[in-house]
Structures are given as structure tokens and as C-alpha cells.
Amino acid sequence: MDGIEREKQLLIDFLCANAGGPIYYTGRDMKLSHKGMKISESDWSIFLGHAGDTMTALSVPKQECDDVVAFVLSLKDDVVES
């Protein structure tokens, strides 16, 4: 459980730091974090679908959804293995 909580906190810190918040992210970069996970284009598309469905279910406003999608798409080359 401790490892899962640490991963959750690192994700929160990463998102806050990249959104311009006062948090300092101390984790690994995205490329290193996802290296060897063999995340495919199909996996990426499924993830985007789940993220979109979640934002819809939570009634996240369109502008915020667009901002999140743009940010996540900027990470694709570091996450998806060709």
C-alpha cells in the first residue's frame, strides 16, 4: 500500500508542477518512467478514451478538458513505444 500511495503522490506532484503550481516534482521523467512498459498506440488510445469518459462523468468543463488533453498529448512520445 505504501508504494501505491507514493506513486499517487508522485503523479499529483508531477501534474501540479507541470501546471505551474508551487510543487517541486522529484520523480523520474516520463520517458524513463515508461521505458520497457511496451505501451502501444492501442494502449494510448484506450487510455485517452478512459480519461475522456472520466472527465465527462465528472462534468469537467470543456476548456479544462481541452487543456488536460493538450498536456497529456504532449507526453505521448515519452510514453508510447514505437
Distance bins in CASP14 RR format, pairs under 12 A and 6 or more apart:
PFRMAT RR
TARGET T0000
AUTHOR 0000-0000-0000
RMODE 2
METHOD distances of the structure
MODEL  1
1 7 0 0 0 0 0 1 0 0 0 0 0
1 8 0 0 0 0 0 1 0 0 0 0 0
2 8 0 0 0 0 0 1 0 0 0 0 0
2 9 0 0 0 0 0 1 0 0 0 0 0
3 9 0 0 0 0 1 0 0 0 0 0 0
3 10 0 0 0 0 1 0 0 0 0 0 0
4 10 0 0 0 0 0 1 0 0 0 0 0
4 11 0 0 0 0 0 1 0 0 0 0 0
5 11 0 0 0 0 0 1 0 0 0 0 0
5 12 0 0 0 0 0 1 0 0 0 0 0
6 12 0 0 0 0 0 1 0 0 0 0 0
6 13 0 0 0 0 0 1 0 0 0 0 0
6 26 0 0 0 0 0 1 0 0 0 0 0
6 27 0 0 0 0 0 1 0 0 0 0 0
7 13 0 0 0 0 0 1 0 0 0 0 0
7 14 0 0 0 0 0 1 0 0 0 0 0
7 27 0 0 0 0 0 1 0 0 0 0 0
7 28 0 0 0 0 0 1 0 0 0 0 0
7 33 0 0 0 0 1 0 0 0 0 0 0
8 14 0 0 0 0 0 1 0 0 0 0 0
8 15 0 0 0 0 0 1 0 0 0 0 0
9 15 0 0 0 0 0 1 0 0 0 0 0
9 16 0 0 0 0 0 1 0 0 0 0 0
9 23 0 0 0 0 0 1 0 0 0 0 0
9 25 0 0 0 0 0 1 0 0 0 0 0
9 26 0 0 0 0 0 1 0 0 0 0 0
9 27 0 0 0 0 0 1 0 0 0 0 0
10 16 0 0 0 0 0 1 0 0 0 0 0
10 17 0 0 0 0 0 1 0 0 0 0 0
10 23 0 0 0 0 0 1 0 0 0 0 0
10 24 0 0 0 0 0 1 0 0 0 0 0
10 25 1 0 0 1 0 0 0 0 0 0 0
10 26 1 0 0 1 0 0 0 0 0 0 0
10 27 1 0 1 0 0 0 0 0 0 0 0
10 28 0 0 0 0 1 0 0 0 0 0 0
10 29 0 0 0 0 0 1 0 0 0 0 0
10 30 0 0 0 0 0 1 0 0 0 0 0
10 33 0 0 0 0 1 0 0 0 0 0 0
11 17 0 0 0 0 0 1 0 0 0 0 0
11 18 0 0 0 0 0 1 0 0 0 0 0
11 23 0 0 0 0 0 1 0 0 0 0 0
11 25 0 0 0 0 1 0 0 0 0 0 0
11 27 0 0 0 0 1 0 0 0 0 0 0
11 28 0 0 0 0 0 1 0 0 0 0 0
11 30 0 0 0 0 0 1 0 0 0 0 0
11 33 0 0 0 0 0 1 0 0 0 0 0
12 18 0 0 0 0 0 1 0 0 0 0 0
12 19 0 0 0 0 0 1 0 0 0 0 0
12 21 0 0 0 0 0 1 0 0 0 0 0
12 23 1 0 0 1 0 0 0 0 0 0 0
12 25 0 0 0 0 1 0 0 0 0 0 0
12 27 0 0 0 0 0 1 0 0 0 0 0
13 19 0 0 0 0 0 1 0 0 0 0 0
13 20 0 0 0 0 0 1 0 0 0 0 0
13 21 0 0 0 0 1 0 0 0 0 0 0
13 22 0 0 0 0 0 1 0 0 0 0 0
13 23 1 0 1 0 0 0 0 0 0 0 0
13 24 1 0 0 1 0 0 0 0 0 0 0
13 25 1 0 1 0 0 0 0 0 0 0 0
13 26 1 0 0 1 0 0 0 0 0 0 0
13 27 1 0 0 1 0 0 0 0 0 0 0
13 28 0 0 0 0 0 1 0 0 0 0 0
14 20 0 0 0 0 0 1 0 0 0 0 0
14 21 0 0 0 0 0 1 0 0 0 0 0
14 23 0 0 0 0 1 0 0 0 0 0 0
14 24 0 0 0 0 0 1 0 0 0 0 0
14 25 1 0 1 0 0 0 0 0 0 0 0
14 26 0 0 0 0 1 0 0 0 0 0 0
14 27 1 0 0 1 0 0 0 0 0 0 0
14 28 0 0 0 0 1 0 0 0 0 0 0
14 29 0 0 0 0 1 0 0 0 0 0 0
14 30 0 0 0 0 1 0 0 0 0 0 0
14 33 0 0 0 0 1 0 0 0 0 0 0
14 71 0 0 0 0 0 1 0 0 0 0 0
14 72 0 0 0 0 0 1 0 0 0 0 0
14 75 0 0 0 0 1 0 0 0 0 0 0
14 78 0 0 0 0 0 1 0 0 0 0 0
15 21 0 0 0 0 1 0 0 0 0 0 0
15 23 0 0 0 0 1 0 0 0 0 0 0
15 25 0 0 0 0 1 0 0 0 0 0 0
15 30 0 0 0 0 0 1 0 0 0 0 0
15 67 0 0 0 0 0 1 0 0 0 0 0
15 68 0 0 0 0 1 0 0 0 0 0 0
15 71 0 0 0 0 1 0 0 0 0 0 0
15 72 0 0 0 0 0 1 0 0 0 0 0
15 75 0 0 0 0 0 1 0 0 0 0 0
16 22 1 0 0 1 0 0 0 0 0 0 0
16 23 1 1 0 0 0 0 0 0 0 0 0
16 24 0 0 0 0 1 0 0 0 0 0 0
16 25 1 0 0 1 0 0 0 0 0 0 0
17 23 1 0 1 0 0 0 0 0 0 0 0
17 24 1 0 0 1 0 0 0 0 0 0 0
17 25 1 1 0 0 0 0 0 0 0 0 0
17 26 0 0 0 0 1 0 0 0 0 0 0
17 27 0 0 0 0 1 0 0 0 0 0 0
17 29 0 0 0 0 0 1 0 0 0 0 0
17 71 0 0 0 0 0 1 0 0 0 0 0
18 24 0 0 0 0 0 1 0 0 0 0 0
18 25 1 0 0 1 0 0 0 0 0 0 0
18 29 0 0 0 0 0 1 0 0 0 0 0
18 30 0 0 0 0 0 1 0 0 0 0 0
18 67 0 0 0 0 0 1 0 0 0 0 0
18 68 0 0 0 0 0 1 0 0 0 0 0
18 70 0 0 0 0 0 1 0 0 0 0 0
18 71 1 0 0 1 0 0 0 0 0 0 0
18 72 0 0 0 0 0 1 0 0 0 0 0
18 74 0 0 0 0 1 0 0 0 0 0 0
18 75 0 0 0 0 1 0 0 0 0 0 0
19 25 0 0 0 0 0 1 0 0 0 0 0
19 64 0 0 0 0 0 1 0 0 0 0 0
19 67 0 0 0 0 1 0 0 0 0 0 0
19 68 0 0 0 0 1 0 0 0 0 0 0
19 70 0 0 0 0 0 1 0 0 0 0 0
19 71 1 0 0 1 0 0 0 0 0 0 0
20 71 0 0 0 0 0 1 0 0 0 0 0
25 33 0 0 0 0 0 1 0 0 0 0 0
27 33 1 0 0 1 0 0 0 0 0 0 0
28 34 0 0 0 0 1 0 0 0 0 0 0
28 35 0 0 0 0 1 0 0 0 0 0 0
28 78 0 0 0 0 0 1 0 0 0 0 0
29 35 0 0 0 0 1 0 0 0 0 0 0
29 75 0 0 0 0 1 0 0 0 0 0 0
29 77 0 0 0 0 0 1 0 0 0 0 0
29 78 1 0 0 1 0 0 0 0 0 0 0
29 79 0 0 0 0 0 1 0 0 0 0 0
30 37 0 0 0 0 0 1 0 0 0 0 0
30 39 0 0 0 0 0 1 0 0 0 0 0
30 71 0 0 0 0 0 1 0 0 0 0 0
30 72 0 0 0 0 0 1 0 0 0 0 0
30 74 0 0 0 0 1 0 0 0 0 0 0
30 75 1 0 1 0 0 0 0 0 0 0 0
30 76 0 0 0 0 1 0 0 0 0 0 0
30 77 0 0 0 0 1 0 0 0 0 0 0
30 78 1 1 0 0 0 0 0 0 0 0 0
30 79 1 0 1 0 0 0 0 0 0 0 0
30 80 0 0 0 0 0 1 0 0 0 0 0
31 37 0 0 0 0 0 1 0 0 0 0 0
31 39 0 0 0 0 0 1 0 0 0 0 0
31 75 0 0 0 0 1 0 0 0 0 0 0
31 76 0 0 0 0 0 1 0 0 0 0 0
31 77 0 0 0 0 1 0 0 0 0 0 0
31 78 1 0 1 0 0 0 0 0 0 0 0
31 79 0 0 0 0 1 0 0 0 0 0 0
31 80 0 0 0 0 0 1 0 0 0 0 0
31 81 0 0 0 0 0 1 0 0 0 0 0
32 78 0 0 0 0 1 0 0 0 0 0 0
32 79 0 0 0 0 0 1 0 0 0 0 0
33 39 0 0 0 0 0 1 0 0 0 0 0
33 75 0 0 0 0 0 1 0 0 0 0 0
33 78 0 0 0 0 1 0 0 0 0 0 0
33 79 0 0 0 0 1 0 0 0 0 0 0
34 40 0 0 0 0 0 1 0 0 0 0 0
34 43 0 0 0 0 0 1 0 0 0 0 0
34 44 0 0 0 0 0 1 0 0 0 0 0
34 47 0 0 0 0 0 1 0 0 0 0 0
34 75 0 0 0 0 1 0 0 0 0 0 0
34 76 0 0 0 0 0 1 0 0 0 0 0
34 77 0 0 0 0 0 1 0 0 0 0 0
34 78 1 0 0 1 0 0 0 0 0 0 0
34 79 1 0 1 0 0 0 0 0 0 0 0
34 80 0 0 0 0 1 0 0 0 0 0 0
34 81 1 0 0 1 0 0 0 0 0 0 0
35 78 0 0 0 0 1 0 0 0 0 0 0
35 79 0 0 0 0 1 0 0 0 0 0 0
35 80 0 0 0 0 0 1 0 0 0 0 0
35 81 0 0 0 0 1 0 0 0 0 0 0
36 79 0 0 0 0 0 1 0 0 0 0 0
36 80 0 0 0 0 0 1 0 0 0 0 0
36 81 1 0 0 1 0 0 0 0 0 0 0
37 43 0 0 0 0 1 0 0 0 0 0 0
37 44 0 0 0 0 0 1 0 0 0 0 0
37 47 0 0 0 0 0 1 0 0 0 0 0
37 78 0 0 0 0 0 1 0 0 0 0 0
37 79 0 0 0 0 1 0 0 0 0 0 0
37 80 0 0 0 0 1 0 0 0 0 0 0
37 81 1 0 0 1 0 0 0 0 0 0 0
38 44 0 0 0 0 0 1 0 0 0 0 0
38 79 0 0 0 0 0 1 0 0 0 0 0
38 80 0 0 0 0 1 0 0 0 0 0 0
38 81 1 0 1 0 0 0 0 0 0 0 0
38 82 0 0 0 0 0 1 0 0 0 0 0
39 45 0 0 0 0 0 1 0 0 0 0 0
39 46 0 0 0 0 0 1 0 0 0 0 0
39 47 0 0 0 0 1 0 0 0 0 0 0
39 48 0 0 0 0 0 1 0 0 0 0 0
39 75 0 0 0 0 0 1 0 0 0 0 0
39 76 0 0 0 0 1 0 0 0 0 0 0
39 77 0 0 0 0 0 1 0 0 0 0 0
39 78 0 0 0 0 0 1 0 0 0 0 0
39 79 1 0 1 0 0 0 0 0 0 0 0
39 80 1 0 1 0 0 0 0 0 0 0 0
39 81 1 0 1 0 0 0 0 0 0 0 0
39 82 0 0 0 0 0 1 0 0 0 0 0
40 46 0 0 0 0 1 0 0 0 0 0 0
40 47 0 0 0 0 0 1 0 0 0 0 0
40 76 0 0 0 0 0 1 0 0 0 0 0
40 79 0 0 0 0 0 1 0 0 0 0 0
40 80 1 0 0 1 0 0 0 0 0 0 0
40 81 1 0 0 1 0 0 0 0 0 0 0
40 82 0 0 0 0 1 0 0 0 0 0 0
41 47 0 0 0 0 0 1 0 0 0 0 0
41 48 0 0 0 0 0 1 0 0 0 0 0
41 76 0 0 0 0 1 0 0 0 0 0 0
41 77 0 0 0 0 0 1 0 0 0 0 0
41 79 0 0 0 0 0 1 0 0 0 0 0
41 80 1 0 0 1 0 0 0 0 0 0 0
41 81 0 0 0 0 1 0 0 0 0 0 0
41 82 0 0 0 0 1 0 0 0 0 0 0
42 48 0 0 0 0 0 1 0 0 0 0 0
42 49 0 0 0 0 0 1 0 0 0 0 0
42 80 0 0 0 0 1 0 0 0 0 0 0
42 81 0 0 0 0 0 1 0 0 0 0 0
43 49 0 0 0 0 0 1 0 0 0 0 0
43 50 0 0 0 0 0 1 0 0 0 0 0
43 76 0 0 0 0 0 1 0 0 0 0 0
43 79 0 0 0 0 1 0 0 0 0 0 0
43 80 1 0 0 1 0 0 0 0 0 0 0
43 81 0 0 0 0 1 0 0 0 0 0 0
44 50 0 0 0 0 0 1 0 0 0 0 0
44 51 0 0 0 0 0 1 0 0 0 0 0
44 72 0 0 0 0 1 0 0 0 0 0 0
44 73 0 0 0 0 1 0 0 0 0 0 0
44 75 0 0 0 0 1 0 0 0 0 0 0
44 76 1 0 0 1 0 0 0 0 0 0 0
44 77 0 0 0 0 0 1 0 0 0 0 0
44 78 0 0 0 0 0 1 0 0 0 0 0
44 79 1 0 0 1 0 0 0 0 0 0 0
44 80 1 0 1 0 0 0 0 0 0 0 0
44 81 0 0 0 0 1 0 0 0 0 0 0
44 82 0 0 0 0 0 1 0 0 0 0 0
45 51 0 0 0 0 0 1 0 0 0 0 0
45 52 0 0 0 0 0 1 0 0 0 0 0
45 73 0 0 0 0 0 1 0 0 0 0 0
45 76 0 0 0 0 0 1 0 0 0 0 0
45 80 0 0 0 0 1 0 0 0 0 0 0
46 52 0 0 0 0 0 1 0 0 0 0 0
46 53 0 0 0 0 0 1 0 0 0 0 0
46 80 0 0 0 0 0 1 0 0 0 0 0
47 53 0 0 0 0 0 1 0 0 0 0 0
47 54 0 0 0 0 0 1 0 0 0 0 0
47 69 0 0 0 0 0 1 0 0 0 0 0
47 72 0 0 0 0 1 0 0 0 0 0 0
47 73 0 0 0 0 0 1 0 0 0 0 0
47 75 0 0 0 0 0 1 0 0 0 0 0
47 76 0 0 0 0 0 1 0 0 0 0 0
47 79 0 0 0 0 1 0 0 0 0 0 0
47 80 0 0 0 0 1 0 0 0 0 0 0
48 54 0 0 0 0 0 1 0 0 0 0 0
48 55 0 0 0 0 0 1 0 0 0 0 0
48 65 0 0 0 0 0 1 0 0 0 0 0
48 68 0 0 0 0 0 1 0 0 0 0 0
48 69 1 0 0 1 0 0 0 0 0 0 0
48 70 0 0 0 0 0 1 0 0 0 0 0
48 72 1 0 0 1 0 0 0 0 0 0 0
48 73 0 0 0 0 1 0 0 0 0 0 0
48 75 0 0 0 0 0 1 0 0 0 0 0
48 76 0 0 0 0 1 0 0 0 0 0 0
48 79 0 0 0 0 0 1 0 0 0 0 0
48 80 0 0 0 0 0 1 0 0 0 0 0
49 55 0 0 0 0 1 0 0 0 0 0 0
49 56 0 0 0 0 1 0 0 0 0 0 0
49 57 0 0 0 0 0 1 0 0 0 0 0
49 65 0 0 0 0 0 1 0 0 0 0 0
49 69 0 0 0 0 0 1 0 0 0 0 0
49 72 0 0 0 0 0 1 0 0 0 0 0
50 56 0 0 0 0 0 1 0 0 0 0 0
50 57 0 0 0 0 0 1 0 0 0 0 0
50 72 0 0 0 0 0 1 0 0 0 0 0
51 57 0 0 0 0 0 1 0 0 0 0 0
51 58 0 0 0 0 0 1 0 0 0 0 0
51 60 0 0 0 0 0 1 0 0 0 0 0
51 65 0 0 0 0 1 0 0 0 0 0 0
51 68 1 0 0 1 0 0 0 0 0 0 0
51 69 1 0 0 1 0 0 0 0 0 0 0
51 71 0 0 0 0 0 1 0 0 0 0 0
51 72 1 0 0 1 0 0 0 0 0 0 0
51 73 0 0 0 0 0 1 0 0 0 0 0
51 75 0 0 0 0 0 1 0 0 0 0 0
52 58 0 0 0 0 1 0 0 0 0 0 0
52 59 0 0 0 0 0 1 0 0 0 0 0
52 60 0 0 0 0 1 0 0 0 0 0 0
52 62 0 0 0 0 0 1 0 0 0 0 0
52 64 0 0 0 0 0 1 0 0 0 0 0
52 65 1 0 0 1 0 0 0 0 0 0 0
52 66 0 0 0 0 0 1 0 0 0 0 0
52 68 0 0 0 0 1 0 0 0 0 0 0
52 69 1 0 0 1 0 0 0 0 0 0 0
52 72 0 0 0 0 1 0 0 0 0 0 0
53 60 0 0 0 0 0 1 0 0 0 0 0
53 65 0 0 0 0 0 1 0 0 0 0 0
54 60 0 0 0 0 1 0 0 0 0 0 0
54 65 0 0 0 0 0 1 0 0 0 0 0
54 68 0 0 0 0 0 1 0 0 0 0 0
54 69 0 0 0 0 0 1 0 0 0 0 0
54 72 0 0 0 0 0 1 0 0 0 0 0
55 61 0 0 0 0 1 0 0 0 0 0 0
55 62 0 0 0 0 1 0 0 0 0 0 0
55 63 0 0 0 0 0 1 0 0 0 0 0
55 64 1 0 0 1 0 0 0 0 0 0 0
55 65 1 0 1 0 0 0 0 0 0 0 0
55 66 0 0 0 0 0 1 0 0 0 0 0
55 67 0 0 0 0 0 1 0 0 0 0 0
55 68 1 0 0 1 0 0 0 0 0 0 0
55 69 0 0 0 0 1 0 0 0 0 0 0
55 72 0 0 0 0 0 1 0 0 0 0 0
56 62 0 0 0 0 0 1 0 0 0 0 0
56 64 0 0 0 0 0 1 0 0 0 0 0
56 65 0 0 0 0 1 0 0 0 0 0 0
56 68 0 0 0 0 0 1 0 0 0 0 0
57 65 0 0 0 0 0 1 0 0 0 0 0
58 64 0 0 0 0 0 1 0 0 0 0 0
58 65 0 0 0 0 1 0 0 0 0 0 0
58 68 0 0 0 0 0 1 0 0 0 0 0
59 65 0 0 0 0 0 1 0 0 0 0 0
60 66 0 0 0 0 1 0 0 0 0 0 0
60 67 0 0 0 0 1 0 0 0 0 0 0
60 68 1 0 0 1 0 0 0 0 0 0 0
60 69 0 0 0 0 0 1 0 0 0 0 0
61 67 0 0 0 0 1 0 0 0 0 0 0
61 68 0 0 0 0 0 1 0 0 0 0 0
62 68 0 0 0 0 0 1 0 0 0 0 0
62 69 0 0 0 0 0 1 0 0 0 0 0
63 69 0 0 0 0 0 1 0 0 0 0 0
63 70 0 0 0 0 0 1 0 0 0 0 0
64 70 0 0 0 0 0 1 0 0 0 0 0
64 71 0 0 0 0 0 1 0 0 0 0 0
65 71 0 0 0 0 0 1 0 0 0 0 0
65 72 0 0 0 0 0 1 0 0 0 0 0
66 72 0 0 0 0 0 1 0 0 0 0 0
66 73 0 0 0 0 0 1 0 0 0 0 0
67 73 0 0 0 0 0 1 0 0 0 0 0
67 74 0 0 0 0 0 1 0 0 0 0 0
68 74 0 0 0 0 0 1 0 0 0 0 0
68 75 0 0 0 0 0 1 0 0 0 0 0
69 75 0 0 0 0 0 1 0 0 0 0 0
69 76 0 0 0 0 0 1 0 0 0 0 0
70 76 0 0 0 0 0 1 0 0 0 0 0
72 78 0 0 0 0 0 1 0 0 0 0 0
72 79 0 0 0 0 1 0 0 0 0 0 0
72 80 0 0 0 0 0 1 0 0 0 0 0
73 79 0 0 0 0 0 1 0 0 0 0 0
73 80 0 0 0 0 0 1 0 0 0 0 0
76 82 0 0 0 0 0 1 0 0 0 0 0
END
